[in-house]
Amino acid sequence: MSPRTIRPSSSYTFTINFKAPQNCSSRDARVRASIIYWYSNKVNGAKVMVSRNVSVQSEVQLQLFAEIKFNEESFNHSSSLVVNRKVTSMFILTDKKIYKPGQLVRYRVLMLNDNLKPYRKPFNLSIEDPRSNLIVQRTNVHLTKGVFSGQLQLSKVTPLGFWTINVQTKSLGHYAPLTIELSRRYCRLIILNSFSSTSKIRGRGGASKRYQVPANVDDETDNSTKNQNSLKIAVTAKYTHGKPVQGVVLMVLKLKLPGMENVPTIYKFLQLTDGKADVSVSYKDLLNLFPCSDSFNHLLYQTIEVEAFISEQVSGKVLKASSSVACTYQQYDLQFYRTSTSYKPGFSFNAFVKLTNPDLPQPLINDIQYTNGTYKNISVRALFLLRNYSSSFEKVLNAQFDKYGKVSLLLFGDENIRSFTLNAMYKDEMLDLYMFATLYASDFNNRDRQFLKLSTKSVDDVLQPGRNTTFLVRSTEPIKSFFYQFTITLSKQLALELAPRVKILTYYVSTKDEVVADAMTVNVEDYLVNKVNITFDKNATSPSQRIILNVEAEKDSVVFLTAVDKSVLLQQTPIKLTKMVSANLDKYESASSYWYDYHSDIEYGLSSHFKGTEELFDSLNLIAFSSSLIYKHVYSYEESYGDKQQAPSTLTTQMAPTFENISQKPGFGLIS
């Protein structure tokens, strides 16, 4: 068992487990493992761990070879390795994302090793303007505890657009860009939505994702209700220093109809008041956006594109902002989340359903609760299909929402179940509409119908490094190595190096010589060793008054502070360094230079979407050599299945959004 990815200047470790044949002792085993230009030859014990520091040249193609010999019997296998040359993390931070001519750009470069310790080697830095002119070029730049701080004074006559800060390490050629915008103005377009005839505004101040049209679009007697379902649009135009823009705004609304020309458009002219303007467009007027008059044409499932053109009163220059909104008759969507599509017979199955609205962090309490305080119910119909395909049976489950609009369901099934379908239904009583959600789950495939299920006792799916975590391993057959028990409890302490998430694998070889396995992914938090704490001597102050900031961190740490006025939030949300560090650590896992946050969908267990053991190992980025059977599920496009066996508050408020410190020994620390 070995990782598929290898990194330069790091230790590559793999394990070999074997059981000696009859009349042989494990001491008679000869183990040989090699990676192209180095090899290890060991003779000992029934478990061998091989570790070696490797240095990988860019042109080298690596191959892993492993062999075990017992007298005249032998087993060997080989596989290609993927080279991941990422050995450091680089972050570029600026005090703002949008600047105007004549301002001072303050930037900071943070470089960390894969263990979050300061990077020591020098690097090269360059800054380019929108025309790719080289404005700043520095070579052999040295770091202070992994950090370099610099600044660039912009000229009052300088090209507007996107500027780029580039950082490149000299040894391995790592490259990290950061783009900042040079502009004189800032404009924001906000779409507000009314979900009921009372035109009560719901939302979080950002761009709304949906507009609710009347449910009975063909009911000619309901024109009054239709007119009250209006699309509300708010425009805010401010300069980068926070002052409002004076002028007029032109609103343009049209449907998103790709490939069509001369699409009908609605225009609205408004005068800005204190940099703001609001407009309301009725449902009846929005129906005029269709290219032709047809009784079957309505706004349902359409997308409305909104553009705002603001003409500045003094200069006559035009600002532009745009947004879009989806049209639906539903206030909420019903969906399954964090629910597996793979079912292991013999074990319980957890399903999770929730009400969602992109404009709301969670459903409004009045929408999921009755006047007497009890929460509303949801009905789920489960259709089970048996393995012989000749019969099926149904179950109806009823459950209550919690205060977050979520429902947890627990199903018990036997090993005769091949697959099942869950159909969830909820009635929106205010709109007299039903919402539906469907989930299909099939059984995990192997030859002998023996399964493992790995879980943790952690309540919130988040583990703390340095603490003992209890894992439960359940089996459908008694395991000899664990005294023939069906449930084994293991306690392990997670290392900091496993952050920000750890993939845990459990497997055994059955008595019929088949590999049985399960795996899960769990988030690891609070993994920064260098703990930072900051306090102010007062909660509020006046201009020009002195304020004391107290910082606590590890000894010999160098502290770096980023403090900005809240008006910066008008321009763009500041960079979240915590999220950047976490995302960058994921890049060490694979050879890809791109990172996709797929973990949010699989944090409840890696095996939840996989149909066979071999696919499970592949998902863990592992190479598995085995003389025992590793079952592979083969997807068939001609049939429905196929199996195969194969071996801001106020602008004067000050804030400190990011506070970081770094020490050579404990490493990086951060507080926001």
Secondary structure, 3 states (H helix, E strand, C coil): CEECEECCCEEEEEEEECCCCCCCCHHHEEEEEEECCEEEEECCCCEEEEEEEECCCCCCCCEEEEEEEECCEEEEEEEECEECCCCEEEEEEECCCEECCCCEEEEEEEEEECCCCECCCCEEEEEECCCCCEEEEEEEECCECCEEEEEEECCCCCCCEEEEEEEEECCCCCEEEEEEEECCEEEEEEEEEECCCCCCEECCCCCCCEEECCCCCCCCCCHHHHHHCCEEEEEEEEECCCCECCEEEEEEEEECCCCCCCCCCEEEEEECECCEEEEEECHHHHHHHCCCCCCCCCCCCCEEEEEEEEEECCCCCEEEEEEEEEEECCCCEEEECCCCCEECCCCEEEEEEEEECCCCCCCCHHHHECCCCCECEEEEEEEEEECCCCCEEEEEEEEECCCCCEEEEEEECCCCEEEEEEEEEEEECCCCEEEEEEEEEEECECCCCCCEEEEECCCCCEECCCCEEEEEEEEEEEEHHHCCEEEEEEEEECCHHHCCEEEEEEEEECCCCEEEEEEEEEEECCCCCCCCEEEECCCCCCCCCCCCEEEECCCCCEEEEEEEECCHHHHCCCCCHHHHHHHHHHCCCCCCCCCCCCHHHHCCCHHHHCCEHHHHHHHCCEECCCCCECCEECCCCCCCCCEECCCCCCCCCEEEEEEEEEECCCEEEEEC
